[in-house]
Each structure stands twice: as C-alpha cells, then as structure tokens.
Amino acid sequence: MSRLKRYIVEEEGILSKYLTLIEKECQPYIKAIRGGKGLFARVTSEKSTILKKKVRTDRRPLDTSVKIHKWFDRIFEKKFGWKARSNAIFCYGRPADEVALYDFLVFPIDKFKYVWSPNIFDLYNITASQPDDYIESNDDVLETYKYTDKGLKKALVSGNEIMVNCKEVYLVRGHFLQYIDEKLNLKLQGLRRTKIG
C-alpha cells in the first residue's frame, strides 16, 4: 500500500467516526445542500482534519473599526433579527468543483440562519474603502448591497462571504469532500470524482 493510500485510509477512519455525528446533527444543512452545487467553506489555520467548534456570540472585528462593526450589527439585527457580524461564523460559498485542499467545509449543527449579498465578496472591502461617517449615513446599505437571508443555493456557489448563525459547527478538511459526498449521499453536482489506488 502506498504512503498516500495509507494516509487516506487512516484519515478516513477518523472521519468516518465523525460522519455518523454529522449526519445526525447537521440534518437541516445536509437537506439544504443535497443535490446542489456548493457548500459553506472557510480558510482557517486549524491543524486538525475535523473538529467541532462553538460559534462565537461576541466576535470582535480584526480590521474593521469597532464603531462600524457595532453599527452593522444593529442594522443586520433590525432587518434579519440577529447580529450578523458578532454572532456568526464567516464562510464563503464554494462550488463543489472548486473546493481546495486548504478549505474547511463548514457543517452547521441543527438549525442555522445565514445572511449574504450576491454583490459583496467581503463586507470588509466596503468598510475599508469608505470613511466611517459615510457608511453610517447610508441607512439603506443592506438594500444597496442586496443583503438577504434567501437563496441559499445561489449563495453556496457565489464565492461571496456568508455569515452563518448557529451554536456549533463541524469543520472538515476540503480534501475529503468526495468521501463525504459519498458517505452522506449529498449528490453534489460538479464534484470531480477520482479513484485513488
């Protein structure tokens, strides 16, 4: 058995233990993506193959000013009923055929909500390019950029930022997507299927 094959067999053994939990605990998300073309994904410095992680309810911005962060939280909460900048895990919609080895696939546990814009790759790009006073004076910014909590299948192939609200998620390395697709019967369209032997 080649070293690559042995590594994959060992990793799949670890993953298979978690897939039973993912299949049981992530049903709303699994049903939503089954037969579709994309998934929630994110890039992170995690070293694990798979992990369960709590979603922060008090996320602080890294680069955006706290003032603008709180302002966006207020307008997202007013429109969608939750603070999409503070109480979310940030993902990108990733088409199944573009999932990279360094991506982590994000599986929300139980019920989840999401907000995204078909026009905005990353809200930081908007906040970084405009003065705080200009942003705060634009009360209809969510309408201007077409933020919505509808159209999940479109969001999942958009490549754009998606703010996902749930209590916990599983993060799984992207290089296992084909294995996950088969074991969870996701029937993802466009997924490149290869045999390793």
N, C-alpha and C positions, 0 to 999 in steps of 0.2 A: 504494500500500500504506500502510495507516495506521501510525502510530508504534508502537502497541501490537502490531500484527501483525508489524512488522519486528523488534521486540524479542523476541517469542516465537520467531520463525524463527531469530534469532541464538542465543538461549539453547538452543533445541532442537538446533542444530548442535553446540554444545559438549557438551550432554548425550548426544547420540547416540554420540559417541566413547567416553564412559564406559559407556554401557549395554551395549556388547559385553563390556566387562570385568566389569561387574556380573553379567550373565547367565552368564558363565563362572565367576566366582569366588564367587558367592553362591548356588549351587545348593541347598544344604540349606535355606536360608531361603526361597528362591523356591518350592521344592516345598512347604514348610510353610504358606505363606500363600496359595498358588494356590487360587482358588475360595472363599476365606474372606471375612470382613467387616472385618478390621482389620490394622494394621501396627504395628511399632515406630516411635515418633516421639519427638522431643525438641525443646525450645526452646533455642536457643543464640544467642550474639551473632556467630556466624560471618558473614562478609560474602559468601562465595563462593556460587555456585549449587550446586556439587558439590565434594566433597573426599574424599580418602582419609585416614583418621586411625587412628593406633595407639591401642589401648585401654590405659589405664594399668594397671600391675600394683602401683602403690604409691599409689593415690588417698588423699588426706588429706581429712578432713571440713572443710567450711566452717563449719558451725554446731553440729554435734554434738560433744560432748566426745570427745577422743582416747581416753579410757578406755572409753567406751561403744562407740565405733567399733570398737576392738580386741576388745571383748567380743562384739559381734555377729559380727565376722569369725570368732572362734573357734567360736561355736555354728553359724553357717552352714557353716563348713568341716566341722565334726563331722557335720552332717546331710547336706550335699549334696556335700562333697568339694572345695569351693573357697571362697575368701574373697569373699563376695558384696558386701561394702562396699568393699573395696580393689581388687579385680581385676575391675572391671566398668565398662561404660558404662551410665548410668542413662537409661532410656527410660520412656515411658508407652504403654500400649496405646491406640491411637487408631482408632476406627471409620473406615472409608474415607470415609463421608459427612460426617465431622466434621474431616477434616484441614484445617488452617488454612494460610494463605499463609506465616505465620511459622514453621510447623513445619518441622523437618528430618526426613525419612524416614531410618530407620537400616537399612542392609543389612549384616548381619554377613558377613564373608568366611570361607568354609569352614565348618567345624563350629563350633557355638555351643551354650552352655548358658544357661539362664535360671532365675531364681527370682522368684516373685511371690506376693502374697496377694490373694485376692478381697475381703478385708475392709479392706485398708490402702491408702489413696490414696498416702501418702508416709510412710515409716518415721520421718522427721524429726518429723512431727506427734506421734508416740508418744513419742519420746525427749525432745522439748521440753516435753511436758506431765507428765512423771514424773521424780522425783529419780533420780539415777544408782543409788543403793543399792537402790531399789525394782526397777528394771529388772534389775539384776544378781542379785537374789534370786529372780527369776522364771525358773527354768531351762527351763520348758516354753513360753517366749514364742513360739517358732516354731509350736508346736501351737496355742497360744491364738489366734494371729492367722492360723492356717491357711496358713503359708508352704509352697509346693510348687514342684516343678520339672515339674509335669504341667499339662495343659490349656492349651496354647499358644493355641488359637483363642479360648478364653474370655478369656485374659489380654489378647489383642490388641484386644478391644473393651471392656475393663473401665474404661479411663480411669485405671487404677492404675499405680503405679511398678512397673517390671520391671527387674531387674538382669541385664544380659546379659554373659556371659563369652565372649570371643573375642579373637583377636590384633589384628584390624583391622576397620574398618567403612568403608563409603561413607556419607556424609551427603548427601542430595539435598533441595533445597527442595521443600516440600509442594505448591507451586502447579504442579508438573509431574506430579502423581500420575496424572492422566488419560492423559498421554502415556506415562508409564512403564507403566501398566496395559496399554495397547495394545501397546507395543513388546515387553514381556516376557511378554505373554499371561497376565497374572495372574488375569484374570476375577474381579476383586474385586466382591463383592455390595454393593449400596447406593451405589456410586460414582455421583455426579452427573456425567453426561457432557454436555458442551456443545460446540458448534461455534463456533470463533472465526473470524470472517470479515470 
